[in-house]
C-alpha cells in the first residue's frame, strides 16, 4: 500500500511547490504592484535602477526555479524508488524542503529593499480607509461553515462513544484508532473556523475613491476566501465521516489510503481553484492610480512575515500568495508565531526520532 | 467616504481623522444622520489605538458635528449649529494660507476661485 502513501505525498508536494514558484516569482515583475514583497516603484524602471532591478529579479527567479525543479524531480524519483526504512522520513523532509523556495524570495526581497535605499526612494506612510464600509462588508455565511464542522463533531463524538464501548459495538480497526483519526481531523476543523472568521473580518482594501467599488472589491475577495474555507470544511467533514464508516466496518488499510488519496486530491483542487478565483478578482478590479501607495515594505520581514508595532490589527493581507497572515508584533501574533514554529520544529524532531528508533514504518 | 492617514505628517492622527470627517460633512459625503463606524471598528480598520478614534469622536461631539449615544453609536448631527463666524484658530490658519499663497505668487483671484471650489 506504500504506493498510495507516496501518491498522497506527491499530490501534496508537487502542486504546492509549483504554486509557490508561480506566486512568488512573477514572469512579468514590471507589471506587478508587488515584486518579492516589495512595492513596485517607477524608479526601479529608470536607467541604472532598471538594470539592477532586472539582475535581482532574474537571479531570484532562477534560484526559485532551481529549487522548484529539484523538489519536483526528487518527488518523481521517490515515487518510483523501492521502499525502505527511510522512505517516509525522506518524503517528510521533502515537505520541509518546500520552505527552501522562500530562500531566493527572501534574498530578492532584501536586495530590492537595499536598491530602494540606493535609489533614494523615500517612504510614504499614507494609508486609506473607507469609513462607509467599515465592518459592513462580509461574505462568510457562518451556517455553511458551521454545518460541516458540526457534522464532523457529531461523527467524532460517535467515534469516542463507540471506542469507549457505550454503544456495545466494536469497530473493525484496533481500539481507539477511530477516536485518534476523528480527533485529528476535528482539530483541522477547529483551526479552520477562527481563520475563516478572521479573514472575513479583515480590513477592507481601498482601491478607488468610490466607496461602492471598494465594498464590491473587498466583498469579492472575501467571498473567494469564504468559499475556500467552506469547501475545505466540507471535504474535511465528509472525509472524516467516510473514513469513520470504513474503519468501523473494515480493517482494510487499502480502503483508508484510497479515501485519503481522494481527500488530498480534493483539498489541492480546492486550493488551486481558490487561487484562480483570487486572481480573477484581482484582474477584474483596477486600482485608482491617484491613490498613493503606502510604503510599509520595512514591516515585512523577508517579504513574508508582517511585524509592525504601530499596527493594532492581528491579521493583514499576505504579500506572498493569497489570504491573510498575522502581525507578529501583536501580543496574540507573537503567541501564534511561537506556537507554530514550535509545532513545526517539534514535528520534524519527532519524525526524525521515530525514524531513528525504528517506530516510523510504512 | 475615504479617509487618508499620513503617518509621517506633523498633524496628529486623531486630528487628521477629525479634519476629514468635518470636510466629509461639509461636502455632503457624510449625510446628516449618517451612522459613523464604532470606535472599535474604525480603530481596527485603520490599525490604530481605540483611544485615538475615541479622542476624535469626543472632539467632533464637543464641536457639535456628531452625536453619540450608547444605543446608536456615533451619527452625523441632523442640525449642526451655525454660528456664522469663523473661529480665531481658523482665522489664523487662513491668514497663514493666504500669506503663503501670496509669497508663492498666487493671485487673489486664483485664491478666491479655490475658495469657491471648496465652498
Interface residues (C-beta under 8 A of the other chain):
Chain A: X123 X124 X125 X126 X127 X128 X129 X130 X131 X132 X134 X135 X203 X204 X206 X209 X211 X214 X292 X308 X310 X311 X312 X313
Chain B: X1 X2 X3 X4 X5 X6 X7 X8 X21 X36 X37 X38 X41 X42 X43 X44 X45 X46 X47 X48 X49
